[in-house]
Amino acid sequence: MKKGYLYILLATFLFSTMEIALKLTAGNFNAVQLTFLRFLIGSLILLPPALKQLKRKRLSLRAGDFAFFALTGLICVDISMILYQMAVLYAPASTVAVLFSCNSVFLILFAFFMLGEKIRLNTAVCIVLSLLGMAVMINPFHFAGGAAGTVLSLAAAVAFALYSAIGRFRSARYGGVVMTCFSFLFGCAEMLALISLTHLRPVSLFLRNAGLAQFADVPVFSGISIPSLPGLAYVGIFVTGCGFAFYFLAIETAGASKAALVFFCKPVLAPLFSLAVLGEPITLQMVAGIVLIVVGSFITFLPETALHRHAVPAKTAIQRPPDD
């Protein structure tokens, strides 16, 4: 159990510094390029434990599995994470961190409509408070970062929640490490194909004329130099690779509910790290939004019976769905 809390601490620190590291590194790389490189590095770090898990489960991957990973990789890496990287460019790191942490709210809604999972009273309260917290921070769009950063952050969170919901269809079969590793690998392969297309002259001209020059002629290895290596190594090896590895180790040793503390703490720690490293101010508006989001997240940890005593009679309670 002590190891479990150590893994939680390490994963929390790495994930809470993610936006800061990406903001500091973004000046040396194209946004798409940086996303490709960090997930390629991260997937290679996760590959050994993923293969070990496949061997332990005596599971052989087939064509249907590869098609599934291609879908989840497309949604997670190519859509959600590119939107996420763009959000880091247009909004303060602290804002992106807090808004993206709300992807669990959208996951609850996707799970309800796609998987038929019931919404407990705890999660219903969490949704309401989290949405209020986001509304306070957006206000609407009148905060540092403007509309572009807000829309990109929320779009990235929605896409990541969709990836997580789709992943639940087969998460029990693969396990978290296998699911994440191969989604990253296939997402990187798809992104490399898309990057190749951006070098075709007609495609490049079209993107530039459409005002999307940053998506034209996307480099792969250009920009990698001795000065830029530390930043790339941190976001690729530590944040993306080790961060997810520590998170899954936390699940295995401490349990999923305790491992969820990683994302419970991130909305609080990320703004503090952003203030210390980037000098980004923490406004009262942001504090109010963070408090609402954190309180909403905390309520999901409370025993539901406690809420019943103070909110609704037991006979009207929403039943807890079975664990995946």
C-alpha positions as CSV (number, residue, x, y, z in Angstrom):
1,M,0.0,0.0,0.0
2,K,2.9,2.4,0.7
3,K,4.1,1.8,-2.8
4,G,0.6,2.6,-4.0
5,Y,0.7,6.0,-2.4
6,L,4.1,6.7,-3.8
7,Y,2.8,5.9,-7.3
8,I,-0.1,8.2,-6.7
9,L,2.2,11.0,-5.5
10,L,4.5,10.7,-8.6
11,A,1.6,10.5,-11.1
12,T,-0.1,13.5,-9.5
13,F,3.0,15.6,-9.7
14,L,3.8,14.6,-13.3
15,F,0.2,15.1,-14.5
16,S,-0.1,18.4,-12.6
17,T,3.0,19.8,-14.4
18,M,1.9,18.6,-17.9
19,E,0.5,21.9,-19.1
20,I,3.4,23.9,-17.8
21,A,5.9,21.6,-19.5
22,L,4.0,21.7,-22.8
23,K,3.8,25.5,-22.7
24,L,7.6,25.8,-22.1
25,T,8.4,23.3,-24.8
26,A,5.9,24.5,-27.4
27,G,8.1,27.2,-28.7
28,N,10.6,24.7,-30.1
29,F,8.1,22.5,-31.9
30,N,5.0,22.5,-34.1
31,A,1.9,21.6,-32.0
32,V,1.2,18.5,-34.1
33,Q,4.8,17.5,-34.1
34,L,5.1,17.8,-30.3
35,T,2.0,15.7,-29.8
36,F,3.3,13.0,-32.1
37,L,6.7,12.9,-30.5
38,R,5.5,12.8,-26.9
39,F,3.0,10.1,-27.5
40,L,5.4,8.0,-29.5
41,I,7.9,8.2,-26.7
42,G,5.2,7.5,-24.1
43,S,3.8,4.5,-26.0
44,L,7.3,3.0,-26.3
45,I,7.8,3.3,-22.5
46,L,4.4,1.6,-21.9
47,L,5.1,-1.2,-24.4
48,P,7.1,-3.5,-22.2
49,P,4.5,-3.6,-19.4
50,A,1.7,-3.8,-22.0
51,L,3.3,-6.9,-23.6
52,K,3.8,-8.4,-20.1
53,Q,0.2,-7.9,-19.4
54,L,-0.9,-9.5,-22.6
55,K,1.3,-12.5,-21.8
56,R,-0.1,-12.8,-18.3
57,K,-3.6,-12.7,-19.7
58,R,-2.6,-15.2,-22.5
59,L,-4.3,-12.8,-24.9
60,S,-3.4,-12.6,-28.6
61,L,-4.4,-9.5,-30.5
62,R,-6.4,-9.9,-33.7
63,A,-7.6,-7.8,-36.6
64,G,-10.6,-6.6,-34.7
65,D,-8.5,-5.5,-31.8
66,F,-6.2,-3.5,-34.1
67,A,-9.2,-1.8,-35.6
68,F,-10.5,-0.9,-32.1
69,F,-7.1,0.6,-31.2
70,A,-7.1,2.5,-34.5
71,L,-10.4,4.1,-33.5
72,T,-9.4,4.9,-29.9
73,G,-6.0,6.2,-31.0
74,L,-7.6,8.5,-33.6
75,I,-10.0,10.0,-31.0
76,C,-7.4,10.2,-28.1
77,V,-4.1,11.2,-29.8
78,D,-5.1,12.7,-33.1
79,I,-8.2,14.6,-32.0
80,S,-8.2,15.2,-28.3
81,M,-4.5,15.7,-27.7
82,I,-4.0,18.0,-30.7
83,L,-6.9,20.1,-29.5
84,Y,-5.3,20.0,-26.0
85,Q,-1.9,21.1,-27.3
86,M,-3.6,24.0,-29.2
87,A,-5.4,25.0,-26.1
88,V,-2.1,25.3,-24.2
89,L,-1.0,27.7,-26.9
90,Y,-4.0,29.9,-26.6
91,A,-4.8,29.8,-22.9
92,P,-3.0,29.9,-19.5
93,A,-1.7,26.5,-18.5
94,S,-3.7,26.6,-15.3
95,T,-6.9,27.2,-17.1
96,V,-6.3,24.3,-19.5
97,A,-5.4,22.0,-16.7
98,V,-8.6,22.7,-14.7
99,L,-11.0,22.6,-17.7
100,F,-9.5,19.4,-19.1
101,S,-9.7,17.8,-15.7
102,C,-13.5,18.0,-16.1
103,N,-13.4,15.3,-18.8
104,S,-14.7,13.0,-16.1
105,V,-18.0,14.9,-16.2
106,F,-18.4,14.3,-19.9
107,L,-17.4,10.7,-19.4
108,I,-20.3,10.2,-17.0
109,L,-22.7,11.5,-19.6
110,F,-21.2,9.4,-22.4
111,A,-21.3,6.3,-20.2
112,F,-25.0,7.1,-19.4
113,F,-26.0,7.4,-23.1
114,M,-23.6,4.9,-24.7
115,L,-23.2,2.2,-22.0
116,G,-26.4,2.5,-20.1
117,E,-24.6,3.2,-16.8
118,K,-26.9,4.7,-14.2
119,I,-26.0,8.1,-12.7
120,R,-25.9,7.9,-8.9
121,L,-26.8,10.8,-6.7
122,N,-23.1,11.4,-5.9
123,T,-22.3,11.7,-9.6
124,A,-25.3,13.9,-10.4
125,V,-24.2,16.4,-7.7
126,C,-20.7,16.2,-9.1
127,I,-21.9,17.0,-12.6
128,V,-23.9,20.0,-11.4
129,L,-21.1,21.5,-9.3
130,S,-18.4,20.8,-12.0
131,L,-20.6,22.5,-14.7
132,L,-21.1,25.5,-12.4
133,G,-17.4,25.6,-11.7
134,M,-16.6,25.7,-15.5
135,A,-19.3,28.4,-16.0
136,V,-17.7,30.5,-13.2
137,M,-14.3,30.2,-14.9
138,I,-15.5,30.9,-18.4
139,N,-17.9,33.7,-17.4
140,P,-18.6,33.4,-20.4
141,F,-15.2,33.7,-22.2
142,H,-14.3,36.8,-20.1
143,F,-11.0,35.5,-18.7
144,A,-7.4,35.3,-19.7
145,G,-7.1,33.1,-22.7
146,G,-10.3,34.2,-24.4
147,A,-12.8,32.1,-26.3
148,A,-10.3,30.1,-28.4
149,G,-8.5,28.6,-25.4
150,T,-11.8,27.8,-23.7
151,V,-13.4,26.1,-26.7
152,L,-10.2,24.1,-27.4
153,S,-9.9,23.0,-23.8
154,L,-13.5,21.8,-23.5
155,A,-13.4,20.2,-27.0
156,A,-10.3,18.3,-25.9
157,A,-12.0,17.2,-22.7
158,V,-15.1,16.0,-24.6
159,A,-13.0,14.0,-27.1
160,F,-11.0,12.4,-24.3
161,A,-14.1,11.5,-22.5
162,L,-15.5,9.9,-25.7
163,Y,-12.2,7.9,-26.0
164,S,-12.6,6.8,-22.3
165,A,-16.2,5.8,-22.8
166,I,-15.4,3.8,-26.0
167,G,-12.5,2.2,-24.2
168,R,-14.8,0.8,-21.6
169,F,-16.3,-1.6,-24.1
170,R,-13.1,-3.6,-24.0
171,S,-11.1,-2.3,-21.0
172,A,-11.8,-5.5,-19.0
173,R,-10.4,-7.6,-21.9
174,Y,-7.2,-5.7,-22.4
175,G,-6.4,-4.0,-19.1
176,G,-5.5,-0.3,-18.7
177,V,-1.9,-0.5,-19.8
178,V,-2.6,-2.5,-23.0
179,M,-5.5,-0.2,-23.9
180,T,-3.5,3.0,-23.4
181,C,-0.2,1.8,-25.0
182,F,-1.8,0.4,-28.2
183,S,-4.1,3.4,-28.5
184,F,-1.1,5.7,-28.3
185,L,0.8,3.6,-30.9
186,F,-2.0,3.4,-33.4
187,G,-2.7,7.1,-32.8
188,C,0.9,8.0,-33.6
189,A,0.9,5.8,-36.7
190,E,-2.3,7.6,-38.0
191,M,-0.8,11.0,-37.1
192,L,2.4,10.1,-39.0
193,A,0.2,9.4,-42.1
194,L,-1.6,12.7,-41.7
195,I,1.7,14.5,-41.3
196,S,2.9,13.0,-44.5
197,L,-0.2,14.3,-46.3
198,T,0.6,17.9,-45.1
199,H,3.8,17.8,-47.2
200,L,1.9,17.3,-50.4
201,R,1.9,20.6,-52.3
202,P,-1.9,20.8,-53.0
203,V,-2.7,19.9,-49.4
204,S,-0.1,22.4,-48.0
205,L,-1.4,25.2,-50.2
206,F,-5.0,24.5,-49.2
207,L,-4.1,24.6,-45.5
208,R,-2.1,27.8,-45.8
209,N,-4.8,29.5,-47.8
210,A,-7.4,28.5,-45.2
211,G,-5.4,30.1,-42.5
212,L,-4.2,26.8,-41.1
213,A,-0.5,27.2,-41.8
214,Q,0.5,25.5,-38.5
215,F,-1.0,22.3,-40.0
216,A,0.9,22.6,-43.3
217,D,4.3,20.9,-43.8
218,V,4.3,19.6,-40.3
219,P,7.9,18.5,-39.4
220,V,8.7,15.2,-37.6
221,F,12.2,15.6,-36.2
222,S,13.0,19.2,-37.2
223,G,13.6,21.4,-34.1
224,I,15.1,18.6,-32.0
225,S,18.3,20.0,-30.6
226,I,20.4,19.9,-27.5
227,P,18.6,22.9,-25.9
228,S,15.2,21.4,-26.7
229,L,15.9,17.9,-25.6
230,P,15.3,18.4,-21.8
231,G,11.8,19.7,-22.5
232,L,11.0,17.0,-25.0
233,A,12.4,14.3,-22.6
234,Y,10.2,15.6,-19.8
235,V,6.9,15.7,-21.7
236,G,7.6,12.4,-23.5
237,I,9.5,10.2,-21.0
238,F,8.2,11.5,-17.7
239,V,4.8,13.1,-18.2
240,T,3.4,10.9,-20.9
241,G,5.4,7.6,-20.3
242,C,6.1,7.5,-16.6
243,G,3.0,9.5,-15.7
244,F,0.7,6.9,-17.1
245,A,2.9,4.0,-15.9
246,F,2.8,5.3,-12.3
247,Y,-1.0,5.8,-12.6
248,F,-1.6,2.2,-13.7
249,L,0.8,1.0,-11.0
250,A,-1.2,3.0,-8.5
251,I,-4.4,1.3,-9.7
252,E,-2.8,-2.1,-9.3
253,T,-1.3,-1.5,-5.8
254,A,-3.8,1.0,-4.2
255,G,-7.0,0.4,-6.1
256,A,-8.9,2.5,-8.7
257,S,-10.7,4.7,-6.2
258,K,-7.5,5.8,-4.5
259,A,-5.7,6.2,-7.8
260,A,-8.5,8.7,-8.8
261,L,-7.0,11.1,-6.3
262,V,-4.5,11.9,-9.1
263,F,-7.2,13.8,-11.0
264,F,-8.8,15.0,-7.8
265,C,-5.6,16.9,-6.8
266,K,-4.6,18.1,-10.3
267,P,-7.1,21.1,-10.5
268,V,-5.6,22.4,-7.2
269,L,-1.9,21.8,-7.8
270,A,-1.7,22.8,-11.5
271,P,-2.6,26.4,-10.9
272,L,-0.1,26.6,-8.0
273,F,2.6,25.2,-10.2
274,S,1.7,27.5,-13.0
275,L,1.9,30.5,-10.6
276,A,5.3,29.4,-9.3
277,V,6.9,28.5,-12.7
278,L,5.1,30.7,-15.3
279,G,3.9,33.5,-13.1
280,E,0.3,33.0,-14.1
281,P,-2.0,34.8,-11.7
282,I,-4.7,32.9,-9.8
283,T,-7.8,35.1,-9.8
284,L,-10.7,34.9,-7.4
285,Q,-12.9,33.8,-10.3
286,M,-10.5,30.9,-10.9
287,V,-10.4,30.0,-7.2
288,A,-14.2,29.9,-7.1
289,G,-14.4,27.7,-10.1
290,I,-11.7,25.3,-8.8
291,V,-13.5,25.1,-5.4
292,L,-16.8,24.1,-7.1
293,I,-15.0,21.5,-9.3
294,V,-13.0,20.0,-6.4
295,V,-16.0,19.9,-4.1
296,G,-18.0,18.1,-6.8
297,S,-15.1,15.6,-7.3
298,F,-14.9,15.1,-3.5
299,I,-18.6,14.2,-3.3
300,T,-18.1,11.3,-5.6
301,F,-15.9,9.7,-2.8
302,L,-18.6,10.1,-0.1
303,P,-20.7,7.0,0.7
304,E,-23.9,7.5,-1.1
305,T,-25.9,6.6,2.0
306,A,-24.6,9.7,3.7
307,L,-26.0,11.9,0.9
308,H,-29.4,10.1,1.1
309,R,-29.7,11.0,4.7
310,H,-29.3,14.7,3.9
311,A,-30.8,14.9,0.4
312,V,-33.4,12.3,-0.7
313,P,-35.2,9.3,0.9
314,A,-33.6,6.0,0.3
315,K,-36.4,4.7,-1.9
316,T,-35.7,7.5,-4.5
317,A,-32.0,6.8,-4.7
318,I,-30.3,6.0,-7.9
319,Q,-28.7,2.6,-7.7
320,R,-24.9,2.3,-8.0
321,P,-23.9,0.7,-11.2
322,P,-21.8,-2.5,-11.0
323,D,-18.0,-1.9,-11.2
324,D,-16.4,-2.5,-14.6
